[in-house]
């Protein structure tokens, strides 16, 4: 099932995923996701020129090193043009990326068409495969070349790690530290150029941008630390490459490059949905939990306020009276009962000891925040309650203690109502 050819293709695709994923993190964090796309398109004319001159000079025009060297040269020229346009003109980076992408890709298509029509051996050279990749044609020497180029990129990345990180997050701060910002930008972008060139034969010009962006964007969903992000992106890129290569081998005439990109996209979709802190589904769950918590805390606060009228906080109250305070739904009573905060006896509801403690905390949050808005921010009295209604559920104990200390641990709120300091007896 896993013959030598398949293992070679899987190894090459995995290497591409590691290098593209790691370098893609810096492009994504710098909001330069389209940079990989522009550089991939800028590499096409280099491939054609390398074939043209190699054929004219009597060299083997199809040698991978010669073709990749041409791709590297024109992609790097495209890099310098992008940087030059953004620095010397009023054009923004997205415009510079669009100009370089379209001009170089147009030149590449013209050269490709010329070679295929004017040269007898150009059609057999497989130059058109650089558009969409031909991973199935990888041989061990290609993988070795990819490993050497990718390894060199990763070594440079590790050697300049701290500088690249500072540059990525704050170029002005990097300049204030005396770092050579322009040179570092050229080096970092050049590393991305090499990463793009490494993947041309595998996924091609058109799809290479996905291999740069997708693993990095997926990794961003799982962590806020750049070191972990780079590691996760490299692992996801390798997994997408190896899995895509294997999956494409299951059916005859299945294009490997597009399948690899689909695998990378699949990992991105999974990350967008299921990542613990940023995933869409977890966000839905968190919002539902927050809405439930707010409903329960509002009910407990309403029970507290009813008890505050006669100083009988633990007395049973009619469910209809409690719900009428803010036109709440019976769902809140059931949720509070399930949490052990209230006890329901027929049409009556009362706070448990646990519910009484939580109600005191919510009321305290509300009234301290009202006092803070009034004393420190000079907010109008008619705005205090509305704003405090939102913040009472968001304040944690540490922040509340700091605000309370700053206010001098007051006894009453702006309306003269007592601020709870514990559970009433």
Phi, psi and omega per residue, in radians:
X1 nan -0.789 3.104
X2 -1.807 1.488 3.123
X3 -1.441 3.095 -3.058
X4 -1.090 -0.656 -3.130
X5 -1.136 -0.789 -3.134
X6 -1.121 -0.743 3.129
X7 -1.087 -0.642 3.099
X8 -1.116 -0.803 3.131
X9 -1.117 -0.751 3.127
X10 -1.096 -0.686 3.124
X11 -1.140 -0.759 3.124
X12 -1.126 -0.730 3.129
X13 -1.160 -0.665 3.106
X14 -1.144 -0.717 3.088
X15 -1.058 -0.754 3.084
X16 -1.033 -0.785 -3.130
X17 -1.074 -0.699 3.130
X18 -1.105 -0.871 -3.067
X19 -1.216 -0.828 -3.125
X20 -1.134 -0.703 3.129
X21 -1.108 -0.786 -3.123
X22 -1.126 -0.827 -3.116
X23 -1.274 -0.533 3.133
X24 -1.088 -0.477 3.119
X25 -1.021 -0.732 -3.120
X26 -1.214 -0.648 3.093
X27 -1.145 -0.732 -3.138
X28 -1.168 -0.770 -3.120
X29 -1.186 -0.513 3.093
X30 -1.535 0.114 -3.121
X31 1.017 0.735 3.115
X32 -2.126 0.735 -3.053
X33 -1.063 -0.542 -3.133
X34 -1.404 -0.081 -3.137
X35 -1.084 -0.736 3.116
X36 -1.073 -0.655 3.110
X37 -1.125 -0.791 3.140
X38 -1.103 -0.740 -3.113
X39 -1.192 -0.640 3.107
X40 -1.107 -0.749 3.112
X41 -1.201 -0.572 3.127
X42 -1.213 -0.333 -3.116
X43 -1.376 -0.363 -3.061
X44 -1.051 -0.818 3.119
X45 -1.091 -0.514 3.096
X46 -1.125 -0.681 3.093
X47 -1.085 -0.786 -3.124
X48 -1.156 -0.740 3.135
X49 -1.141 -0.687 3.113
X50 -1.092 -0.706 3.094
X51 -1.151 -0.746 -3.098
X52 -1.096 -0.894 -3.099
X53 -1.251 -0.608 3.101
X54 -1.106 -0.688 3.125
X55 -1.173 -0.716 -3.114
X56 -1.202 -0.569 -3.089
X57 -1.558 0.001 3.072
X58 1.529 0.143 3.098
X59 -1.503 2.956 3.044
X60 -1.247 1.882 -3.041
X61 -1.256 -0.270 -3.090
X62 -1.709 0.118 -3.113
X63 -1.144 2.251 -3.073
X64 -0.997 -0.707 -3.113
X65 -1.108 -0.645 -3.123
X66 -1.221 -0.764 3.141
X67 -1.153 -0.727 -3.137
X68 -1.227 -0.537 3.077
X69 -1.129 -0.724 3.077
X70 -1.111 -0.745 3.106
X71 -1.075 -0.728 -3.141
X72 -1.091 -0.700 -3.092
X73 -1.141 -0.887 -3.085
X74 -1.266 -0.557 3.080
X75 -1.146 -0.667 3.133
X76 -1.213 -0.661 3.052
X77 -1.074 -0.720 3.077
X78 -1.055 -0.663 3.086
X79 -1.056 -0.845 -3.130
X80 -1.101 -0.651 3.115
X81 -1.139 -0.724 3.118
X82 -1.073 -0.835 3.134
X83 -1.116 -0.702 -3.133
X84 -1.162 -0.710 -3.138
X85 -1.109 -0.771 -3.103
X86 -1.210 -0.469 -3.102
X87 -1.542 -0.572 -2.992
X88 -1.829 -0.096 3.129
X89 -2.228 3.090 3.104
X90 -1.526 -0.001 -3.123
X91 -1.265 2.457 3.075
X92 -1.381 2.962 -3.056
X93 -1.126 -0.614 -3.133
X94 -1.117 -0.614 3.089
X95 -1.189 -0.730 3.112
X96 -1.084 -0.726 3.108
X97 -1.089 -0.752 3.133
X98 -1.111 -0.699 -3.138
X99 -1.134 -0.877 -3.110
X100 -1.118 -0.751 -3.130
X101 -1.035 -0.891 -3.047
X102 -1.208 -0.739 -3.100
X103 -1.158 -0.848 -3.102
X104 -1.199 -0.701 3.136
X105 -1.166 -0.686 3.072
X106 -1.062 -0.762 3.108
X107 -1.097 -0.680 3.134
X108 -1.121 -0.736 3.137
X109 -1.143 -0.689 3.099
X110 -1.076 -0.837 3.131
X111 -1.097 -0.711 -3.127
X112 -1.114 -0.741 3.115
X113 -1.137 -0.736 3.123
X114 -1.064 -0.814 -3.096
X115 -1.125 -0.692 -3.087
X116 -1.274 -0.420 3.127
X117 -1.655 -0.561 -3.030
X118 -1.703 -0.330 -3.081
X119 -1.971 2.286 -3.099
X120 -1.148 -0.715 -3.053
X121 -1.590 0.012 -3.111
X122 -1.248 -0.647 -3.127
X123 -1.114 -0.598 3.139
X124 -1.418 -0.168 -3.076
X125 -1.307 -0.296 3.127
X126 1.315 0.440 -3.123
X127 -1.113 -0.577 3.137
X128 -1.132 -0.337 3.119
X129 -1.194 -0.330 3.105
X130 -1.217 -0.265 3.089
X131 -1.226 -0.809 -3.089
X132 -2.083 0.039 3.096
X133 1.475 2.778 3.083
X134 -2.601 1.199 -3.075
X135 -1.066 -0.540 -3.107
X136 -1.131 -0.294 -3.131
X137 -1.564 0.018 -3.133
X138 -1.121 2.396 3.071
X139 -2.105 2.908 -3.084
X140 -0.916 -0.647 -3.125
X141 -1.170 -0.544 3.073
X142 -1.157 -0.739 -3.134
X143 -1.145 -0.692 3.102
X144 -1.079 -0.752 3.128
X145 -1.114 -0.738 3.106
X146 -1.098 -0.687 3.130
X147 -1.140 -0.713 3.131
X148 -1.149 -0.808 -3.141
X149 -1.161 -0.789 3.131
X150 -1.137 -0.719 3.108
X151 -1.083 -0.699 3.114
X152 -1.107 -0.707 3.121
X153 -1.077 -0.819 -3.105
X154 -1.165 -0.613 3.096
X155 -1.131 -0.758 3.104
X156 -1.131 -0.677 3.126
X157 -1.090 -0.759 3.121
X158 -1.165 -0.716 -3.107
X159 -1.110 -0.651 -3.120
X160 -1.844 0.430 -2.989
X161 -0.919 -0.966 -3.057
X162 -1.054 -0.741 -3.136
X163 -1.157 -0.729 3.139
X164 -1.138 -0.645 -3.140
X165 -1.153 -0.803 3.121
X166 -1.070 -0.763 3.136
X167 -1.078 -0.699 -3.087
X168 -1.139 -0.725 -3.046
X169 -1.548 -0.529 -3.101
X170 -2.785 1.640 -3.115
X171 -1.175 -0.553 3.105
X172 -1.152 -0.725 3.101
X173 -1.138 -0.681 3.096
X174 -1.047 -0.721 3.117
X175 -1.146 -0.654 3.135
X176 -1.161 -0.427 3.084
X177 -1.427 -0.058 -3.133
X178 1.508 0.226 3.129
X179 -1.326 2.514 3.105
X180 -1.305 1.467 -2.980
X181 -1.018 -0.824 -3.081
X182 -1.116 -0.740 3.128
X183 -1.162 -0.681 3.112
X184 -1.138 -0.674 3.089
X185 -1.084 -0.729 3.129
X186 -1.132 -0.734 -3.128
X187 -1.138 -0.813 -3.113
X188 -1.110 -0.727 3.118
X189 -1.202 -0.605 3.093
X190 -1.127 -0.637 3.067
X191 -1.085 -0.705 3.086
X192 -1.141 -0.617 3.076
X193 -1.021 -0.821 -3.133
X194 -1.103 -0.718 3.116
X195 -1.062 -0.715 3.117
X196 -1.139 -0.789 -3.118
X197 -1.103 -0.642 3.117
X198 -1.017 -0.592 -3.053
X199 -1.617 -0.048 -3.056
X200 -1.057 -0.781 -3.099
X201 -1.226 -0.415 -3.080
X202 -1.492 -0.929 -3.088
X203 -2.029 -0.197 3.043
X204 1.501 3.024 -3.084
X205 -1.103 -0.800 -2.998
X206 -1.192 -0.640 -3.016
X207 -1.718 -0.097 -3.032
X208 -1.111 -0.577 -3.120
X209 -1.035 -0.631 -3.141
X210 -1.117 -0.644 3.134
X211 -1.251 -0.410 3.080
X212 -1.404 -0.720 -2.991
X213 -1.559 -0.795 -2.962
X214 -1.052 -0.911 3.135
X215 -1.086 -0.656 3.136
X216 -1.180 -0.761 3.116
X217 -1.131 -0.650 3.093
X218 -1.149 -0.760 -3.139
X219 -1.108 -0.569 -3.128
X220 -1.089 -0.451 -3.125
X221 -1.270 -0.344 -3.013
X222 -1.739 -0.221 -3.049
X223 -2.738 2.771 3.043
X224 -1.919 0.065 -3.138
X225 -1.789 2.242 -3.036
X226 -1.156 -0.611 3.129
X227 -1.083 -0.819 3.101
X228 -1.152 -0.635 3.141
X229 -1.068 -0.791 3.137
X230 -1.092 -0.754 -3.137
X231 -1.118 -0.803 -3.138
X232 -1.122 -0.722 3.135
X233 -1.095 -0.706 3.109
X234 -1.101 -0.744 3.138
X235 -1.167 -0.740 3.116
X236 -1.140 -0.705 3.103
X237 -1.089 -0.750 3.111
X238 -1.119 -0.726 3.133
X239 -1.114 -0.744 3.128
X240 -1.115 -0.750 -3.132
X241 -1.105 -0.882 -3.099
X242 -1.170 -0.742 -3.131
X243 -1.159 -0.728 3.124
X244 -1.116 -0.715 3.111
X245 -1.109 -0.742 3.126
X246 -1.162 -0.767 -3.103
X247 -1.110 -0.660 -3.124
X248 -1.194 -0.381 -3.137
X249 -1.371 -0.204 -3.092
X250 -1.316 -0.372 3.126
X251 -2.198 2.441 3.126
X252 -1.221 2.542 3.094
X253 1.071 0.463 3.066
X254 -1.569 2.129 -3.092
X255 -1.188 2.215 -3.040
X256 -1.244 -0.799 -3.089
X257 -0.984 -0.918 3.111
X258 -1.055 -0.625 3.117
X259 -1.164 -0.681 3.084
X260 -1.058 -0.766 3.133
X261 -1.127 -0.684 3.101
X262 -1.116 -0.654 3.086
X263 -1.130 -0.749 3.099
X264 -1.095 -0.697 3.096
X265 -1.140 -0.669 3.095
X266 -1.065 -0.739 3.085
X267 -1.107 -0.642 3.101
X268 -1.129 -0.768 -3.141
X269 -1.089 -0.770 3.105
X270 -1.046 -0.745 3.137
X271 -1.140 -0.739 3.125
X272 -1.100 -0.546 -3.099
X273 -1.506 -0.746 -2.893
X274 -1.980 -0.059 3.113
X275 -1.014 2.326 -2.987
X276 -0.997 -0.727 -3.035
X277 -1.672 -0.522 -3.043
X278 -2.037 -0.129 -3.067
X279 -1.116 2.518 -3.101
X280 -1.092 -0.784 -3.110
X281 -1.148 -0.708 3.101
X282 -1.162 -0.592 3.089
X283 -1.125 -0.693 3.091
X284 -1.097 -0.756 3.122
X285 -1.093 -0.770 3.139
X286 -1.102 -0.727 3.125
X287 -1.118 -0.696 3.117
X288 -1.124 -0.726 3.112
X289 -1.133 -0.707 3.129
X290 -1.134 -0.729 3.111
X291 -1.095 -0.705 3.110
X292 -1.122 -0.775 -3.139
X293 -1.081 -0.721 3.126
X294 -1.119 -0.721 3.114
X295 -1.059 -0.783 -3.123
X296 -1.154 -0.798 -3.106
X297 -1.154 -0.627 3.070
X298 -1.120 -0.701 3.101
X299 -1.104 -0.769 3.132
X300 -1.112 -0.695 3.120
X301 -1.138 -0.669 3.120
X302 -1.144 -0.690 3.069
X303 -1.102 -0.687 3.088
X304 -1.067 -0.805 -3.089
X305 -1.144 -0.616 3.052
X306 -1.147 -0.705 3.105
X307 -1.224 -0.470 -3.132
X308 -1.163 -0.417 -3.116
X309 -1.195 -0.634 -3.107
X310 -2.111 0.178 3.131
X311 1.059 0.501 3.116
X312 -2.155 1.338 -2.988
X313 -1.205 -0.527 -3.074
X314 -1.674 0.136 -3.124
X315 -1.285 2.559 3.055
X316 -1.143 2.489 3.112
X317 -2.205 2.623 3.084
X318 -1.143 2.318 -3.125
X319 -0.995 -0.697 -3.124
X320 -1.112 -0.628 3.116
X321 -1.180 -0.692 -3.129
X322 -1.179 -0.782 -3.105
X323 -1.197 -0.439 -3.108
X324 -1.295 -0.279 -3.104
X325 -1.033 -0.763 3.133
X326 -2.346 0.437 3.134
X327 0.946 0.805 -3.128
X328 -1.376 2.905 -3.130
X329 -1.691 2.689 3.081
X330 -1.017 -0.342 3.124
X331 -1.010 -0.656 -3.127
X332 -1.093 -0.676 3.126
X333 -1.135 -0.776 -3.132
X334 -1.123 -0.704 3.122
X335 -1.153 -0.723 3.111
X336 -1.143 -0.651 3.091
X337 -1.148 -0.728 3.125
X338 -1.099 -0.532 3.130
X339 -1.465 -0.107 -3.137
X340 1.440 0.300 -3.120
X341 -1.583 -0.405 3.106
X342 -2.371 2.805 3.023
X343 -2.088 2.295 -3.109
X344 -1.906 2.187 3.072
X345 -2.179 1.662 -3.116
X346 1.150 -2.008 -3.141
X347 -1.717 0.174 -3.124
X348 -1.963 2.592 3.115
X349 -2.402 2.453 3.090
X350 -2.504 2.752 -3.133
X351 -1.301 2.402 2.928
X352 -1.458 3.026 3.104
X353 -1.035 -0.695 3.118
X354 -1.137 -0.762 3.134
X355 -1.155 -0.634 3.131
X356 -1.115 -0.704 3.130
X357 -1.156 -0.711 -3.138
X358 -1.244 -0.655 3.097
X359 -1.084 -0.725 3.119
X360 -1.074 -0.668 3.133
X361 -1.154 -0.757 -3.125
X362 -1.134 -0.778 3.140
X363 -1.105 -0.706 3.105
X364 -1.072 -0.814 3.099
X365 -0.966 -0.810 -3.083
X366 -1.072 -0.831 -3.016
X367 -1.338 -0.596 3.054
X368 -1.156 -0.700 3.129
X369 -1.175 -0.664 3.051
X370 -1.030 -0.757 -3.129
X371 -1.157 -0.672 3.110
X372 -1.107 -0.791 3.120
X373 -1.076 -0.650 -3.108
X374 -1.312 -0.796 -3.038
X375 -1.382 -0.774 -2.999
X376 -1.656 -0.535 -3.084
X377 -1.906 -0.037 3.123
X378 0.917 0.711 3.137
X379 -1.340 2.514 3.139
X380 -1.097 2.569 -3.073
X381 -1.030 -0.577 -3.106
X382 -1.303 -0.121 3.083
X383 -1.771 -0.203 -3.003
X384 -1.113 -0.892 -3.026
X385 -1.109 -0.769 -3.087
X386 -1.081 -0.788 -3.134
X387 -1.214 -0.646 -3.138
X388 -1.201 -0.490 3.103
X389 -1.036 -0.603 3.127
X390 -1.396 -0.771 -3.021
X391 -1.301 -0.426 -3.067
X392 -1.064 -0.471 -3.125
X393 -1.558 -0.245 -3.050
X394 -1.752 -0.387 -3.075
X395 -1.243 2.240 3.025
X396 -1.616 2.972 -3.018
X397 -1.082 -0.680 -3.095
X398 -1.148 -0.803 3.124
X399 -1.126 -0.716 -3.129
X400 -1.095 -0.714 3.120
X401 -1.102 -0.674 3.122
X402 -1.139 -0.755 3.110
X403 -1.135 -0.742 -3.138
X404 -1.066 -0.768 3.112
X405 -1.132 -0.702 -3.140
X406 -1.117 -0.530 3.133
X407 -1.510 -0.075 -3.127
X408 1.459 0.431 3.126
X409 0.846 1.145 -3.063
X410 -1.190 2.799 -3.129
X411 -1.647 -0.484 -3.088
X412 -2.329 2.791 3.115
X413 -1.549 -3.117 -3.103
X414 -1.048 -0.358 -3.120
X415 -1.688 0.103 3.118
X416 1.464 0.153 3.128
X417 -1.494 2.470 -3.086
X418 -1.169 2.488 3.067
X419 -1.630 2.065 -3.088
X420 -1.062 2.383 3.076
X421 -2.013 0.204 -3.114
X422 2.899 -3.012 3.136
X423 -1.472 2.195 3.140
X424 -1.171 2.597 -3.134
X425 -1.437 nan nan
